[in-house]
Amino acid sequence: MEVKAVVKGLKGSAFKVRRVVNVVRGKRVADALNILRFLPTPTAREVAKVIKSAAANAENNFQLPPENLIVSKIFADDGRMMKRFRPRSRGRVSPILKRSTHVTVIVEEV
């Protein structure tokens, strides 16, 4: 049975979050959390929260044992972009794109 958890509006670009997400895909939940604990990127902490949430959903809502769960699917999609502008020389502007990410985690029983 597949159990899902989603976080929307995570700060940071999807490109940077995908590097973290690709490391834990297909691993057991306990192993994935252990790997994320030692990754140096700040997004690893946020991805770990989503994985813990998916595991808690599986345990509390569907009575699945947490030691038998694996991260079957995990992906990071582009979220909303805040557009800001910075003044440049000769009266011009250059855009600043503050990106966000939607992270989806699907865990299932082995």
C-alpha positions in Angstrom: 0.0 0.0 0.0 1.3 3.4 -0.9 1.2 6.3 1.6 2.0 9.8 0.6 3.2 13.1 2.2 3.6 16.4 0.5 5.2 19.7 1.4 4.6 22.7 -0.7 6.4 26.0 -0.9 9.8 24.7 0.4 12.3 27.5 0.1 15.0 26.8 -2.5 15.2 25.7 -6.1 14.0 22.3 -7.2 17.4 21.7 -8.9 19.1 21.8 -5.5 16.5 19.8 -3.7 16.6 17.1 -6.4 20.3 16.4 -5.6 19.2 15.5 -2.1 16.1 13.6 -3.1 18.0 11.4 -5.6 20.2 10.1 -2.8 17.4 8.5 -0.7 15.1 7.1 -3.4 14.6 3.4 -3.0 16.1 3.2 0.5 14.5 2.0 3.7 13.0 4.9 5.8 15.5 4.4 8.6 18.5 4.4 6.2 17.2 7.4 4.3 16.9 9.4 7.5 20.3 8.4 8.6 21.8 9.4 5.3 20.0 12.8 5.4 21.3 13.5 8.9 24.8 13.7 7.6 24.3 15.5 4.3 25.7 19.1 4.5 22.9 20.8 2.6 20.1 22.7 4.5 17.4 21.1 2.4 18.3 17.7 3.7 16.6 18.6 7.0 13.4 19.6 5.3 13.3 16.4 3.1 13.9 14.4 6.3 10.8 16.0 7.8 8.7 15.0 4.8 9.9 11.4 5.0 9.1 11.2 8.7 5.7 12.6 8.0 5.0 9.9 5.3 6.2 7.2 7.7 4.0 8.5 10.5 1.0 8.6 8.1 1.6 5.0 7.2 2.0 3.9 10.8 -1.0 5.8 12.3 -3.5 5.8 9.5 -2.8 2.3 7.9 -1.1 0.4 10.8 2.0 -0.4 8.7 5.1 -1.3 10.7 7.7 1.5 10.3 10.6 -0.8 10.0 9.2 -2.4 6.8 8.8 0.9 4.9 10.8 2.0 1.9 10.9 5.3 0.1 9.4 4.0 -3.2 8.9 7.3 -4.9 10.2 10.8 -4.1 10.3 13.8 -6.3 10.8 17.6 -6.2 8.8 19.8 -8.5 9.0 23.5 -9.2 6.8 25.6 -7.0 5.8 29.2 -7.1 8.3 31.8 -8.0 8.5 35.2 -6.4 9.7 37.8 -8.9 11.7 40.7 -7.7 13.7 43.3 -9.6 17.1 44.9 -9.0 18.1 48.2 -10.5 21.1 48.1 -12.8 23.1 50.7 -14.7 21.6 53.1 -17.3 18.1 52.8 -15.9 17.7 49.1 -16.6 16.5 46.3 -14.3 17.4 42.7 -13.8 15.1 40.0 -12.4 15.6 38.1 -9.2 13.7 34.8 -9.1 13.1 33.5 -5.6 12.2 29.9 -6.3 10.2 27.4 -4.2 9.7 23.6 -4.4 7.0 21.0 -3.9 8.4 17.8 -2.4 6.3 14.6 -2.6 7.3 11.3 -0.8 5.5 8.0 -1.3 6.4 5.2 1.0 5.3 1.6 0.8 5.7 -1.7 2.7 8.4 -4.1 1.6 
